[in-house]
């Protein structure tokens, strides 16, 4: 009986579809992935797929909001908010990402970057959802820098533009790492950001 309940759990089915779509969109691309393929990957019927996601763009929006946003929050925003030291937090984030990529043996790229580059010009609602994730990421970084200024831990920085620089550098390094299938660009980026912040913090 419990097995039957699990099989017919609508939320579990939805999660399975979104998980399969997230993996496919990040690795092979949103535009290159078909709904029939996703049905097979998620092991769901056509009726279940149509019930939860009548159109592909609705599934794309769910992936952005339920998976990409969560990934950015867990990888970047939460560690920034909980760490007592901003430069250390940023350095540790890079270290963990590089370690995970090295263990995986491949670089699929930043989920947010991948989706933003591919779909932003195709759909206004997706573009806005992706832009909101970048904005939350920038705001979290800028807020930490602003707090460090208030506590006199750092001087001579512009919190907003420094946040933009770090996100841009990370995003570019991740794109290079994906193209080269090597973590070297991220390692170099980590070192230069650490040196920059060390020159600003007291």
C-alpha positions as CSV (number, residue, x, y, z in Angstrom):
1,X,0.0,0.0,0.0
2,X,2.8,2.4,0.9
3,X,4.5,1.7,-2.5
4,X,1.3,2.5,-4.3
5,X,1.0,5.8,-2.4
6,X,4.5,6.8,-3.3
7,X,4.0,6.0,-7.0
8,X,0.9,8.2,-7.0
9,X,2.3,11.1,-5.0
10,X,1.8,14.1,-7.3
11,X,4.6,16.2,-5.6
12,X,7.1,13.3,-5.9
13,X,6.2,13.0,-9.6
14,X,6.7,16.8,-10.1
15,X,10.0,16.7,-8.3
16,X,11.2,13.8,-10.5
17,X,10.3,15.7,-13.6
18,X,12.0,18.9,-12.4
19,X,15.1,17.0,-11.3
20,X,15.4,15.3,-14.7
21,X,14.8,18.6,-16.5
22,X,17.4,20.4,-14.4
23,X,20.0,17.8,-15.1
24,X,19.2,17.9,-18.8
25,X,19.0,21.6,-19.2
26,X,22.3,22.2,-17.4
27,X,24.3,19.6,-19.2
28,X,22.8,19.6,-22.8
29,X,20.8,22.8,-22.9
30,X,17.2,23.9,-22.6
31,X,16.6,24.3,-26.4
32,X,18.2,21.0,-27.2
33,X,16.1,19.0,-24.8
34,X,12.7,17.7,-25.9
35,X,9.7,16.9,-23.7
36,X,9.6,13.3,-24.9
37,X,13.2,12.8,-23.8
38,X,12.4,14.3,-20.4
39,X,9.4,12.0,-20.0
40,X,11.7,9.1,-20.5
41,X,14.4,10.5,-18.1
42,X,11.8,11.1,-15.4
43,X,10.0,7.8,-16.1
44,X,6.5,9.5,-16.2
45,X,3.5,9.1,-18.5
46,X,2.5,11.7,-21.0
47,X,-0.5,12.4,-18.9
48,X,1.5,13.1,-15.8
49,X,3.9,15.3,-17.8
50,X,1.0,17.3,-19.3
51,X,-0.7,17.6,-15.9
52,X,2.3,19.2,-14.2
53,X,3.8,21.0,-17.2
54,X,1.5,21.5,-20.1
55,X,4.2,23.6,-21.9
56,X,8.0,23.3,-21.9
57,X,8.5,26.9,-20.8
58,X,6.5,26.2,-17.6
59,X,9.0,23.4,-16.9
60,X,11.9,25.8,-17.7
61,X,10.5,28.3,-15.2
62,X,10.1,25.6,-12.5
63,X,13.7,24.6,-13.0
64,X,14.9,28.2,-12.7
65,X,12.9,28.9,-9.6
66,X,13.1,25.5,-7.9
67,X,16.5,24.3,-8.8
68,X,18.8,27.0,-10.2
69,X,17.8,29.6,-7.5
70,X,18.3,27.0,-4.8
71,X,21.7,26.0,-6.2
72,X,22.9,29.6,-6.1
73,X,21.5,30.1,-2.6
74,X,23.1,27.0,-1.2
75,X,26.4,27.4,-3.0
76,X,26.9,31.2,-2.6
77,X,24.3,33.1,-0.6
78,X,23.9,30.9,2.5
79,X,27.7,30.5,3.1
80,X,28.1,34.3,2.7
81,X,25.3,35.0,5.3
82,X,26.5,32.5,7.8
83,X,30.3,33.0,7.7
84,X,31.9,35.5,10.1
85,X,34.6,36.5,7.5
86,X,33.7,37.5,4.0
87,X,37.0,36.9,2.2
88,X,37.3,33.5,3.9
89,X,33.7,32.6,2.9
90,X,34.4,33.5,-0.8
91,X,37.6,31.5,-0.8
92,X,36.0,28.5,0.7
93,X,33.1,28.7,-1.8
94,X,35.7,28.5,-4.6
95,X,37.5,25.7,-2.9
96,X,34.4,23.6,-2.5
97,X,33.3,24.2,-6.1
98,X,36.7,23.3,-7.5
99,X,36.9,20.2,-5.4
100,X,33.5,19.0,-6.5
101,X,34.3,19.6,-10.2
102,X,37.6,17.7,-9.8
103,X,35.8,14.8,-8.2
104,X,33.2,14.7,-10.9
105,X,35.9,14.7,-13.6
106,X,33.9,17.1,-15.8
107,X,32.7,20.7,-15.9
108,X,29.1,21.3,-17.0
109,X,29.2,25.0,-16.0
110,X,27.3,27.2,-13.7
111,X,23.6,26.3,-14.0
112,X,22.6,30.0,-13.8
113,X,25.1,31.0,-16.5
114,X,24.0,28.1,-18.8
115,X,20.3,29.0,-18.5
116,X,20.9,32.7,-18.8
117,X,23.0,32.6,-21.9
118,X,20.6,30.2,-23.6
119,X,17.1,31.4,-22.8
120,X,17.2,35.0,-21.7
121,X,16.5,36.3,-25.3
122,X,13.8,33.7,-25.9
123,X,11.4,34.3,-23.1
124,X,10.8,37.5,-21.0
125,X,9.5,35.7,-17.9
126,X,12.5,33.4,-17.8
127,X,14.8,36.3,-18.3
128,X,13.2,38.1,-15.4
129,X,13.5,35.0,-13.2
130,X,17.1,34.5,-14.1
131,X,17.8,38.2,-13.5
132,X,16.2,38.0,-10.1
133,X,18.7,35.2,-9.1
134,X,21.7,37.3,-10.2
135,X,20.3,40.3,-8.3
136,X,19.8,38.3,-5.1
137,X,23.4,37.0,-5.4
138,X,24.8,40.5,-5.9
139,X,22.8,41.8,-3.0
140,X,24.0,39.1,-0.7
141,X,27.7,39.9,-1.6
142,X,27.2,43.6,-1.5
143,X,25.5,43.4,1.9
144,X,28.5,41.5,3.4
145,X,30.9,44.1,2.0
146,X,28.7,46.9,3.4
147,X,28.6,45.3,6.8
148,X,32.4,44.9,6.7
149,X,32.8,48.6,5.9
150,X,30.5,49.4,8.9
151,X,32.7,47.3,11.1
152,X,35.8,48.9,9.8
153,X,37.2,45.6,8.5
154,X,37.7,47.0,5.0
155,X,38.1,50.4,3.3
156,X,38.3,51.8,-0.2
157,X,35.8,49.5,-1.8
158,X,32.4,50.0,-3.5
159,X,30.2,47.1,-2.3
160,X,27.9,46.9,-5.3
161,X,30.6,47.1,-8.0
162,X,32.9,44.7,-6.1
163,X,30.0,42.2,-5.9
164,X,29.5,42.6,-9.6
165,X,33.2,42.1,-10.3
166,X,33.4,38.9,-8.2
167,X,30.3,37.3,-9.8
168,X,31.4,38.3,-13.3
169,X,34.9,36.9,-12.7
170,X,33.5,33.6,-11.3
171,X,31.0,33.3,-14.1
172,X,33.6,33.9,-16.7
173,X,36.0,31.5,-15.1
174,X,33.3,28.9,-15.0
175,X,32.6,29.3,-18.7
176,X,36.3,29.0,-19.5
177,X,36.5,25.9,-17.2
178,X,33.5,24.4,-19.1
179,X,35.1,25.1,-22.5
180,X,38.5,23.6,-21.5
181,X,37.0,20.9,-19.2
182,X,39.6,22.0,-16.6
183,X,39.4,23.8,-13.3
184,X,42.5,25.9,-13.9
185,X,40.5,29.1,-14.7
186,X,38.6,28.8,-11.4
187,X,41.8,28.2,-9.5
188,X,43.4,31.3,-11.1
189,X,40.3,33.3,-10.4
190,X,40.2,32.2,-6.8
191,X,43.8,33.3,-6.3
192,X,43.3,36.7,-7.8
193,X,40.1,37.4,-5.9
194,X,41.8,36.4,-2.7
195,X,44.7,38.7,-3.4
196,X,42.4,41.6,-4.3
197,X,40.4,41.2,-1.1
198,X,43.6,40.8,1.0
199,X,44.8,44.2,-0.3
200,X,41.6,45.8,0.9
201,X,40.9,44.1,4.2
202,X,42.7,45.2,7.4
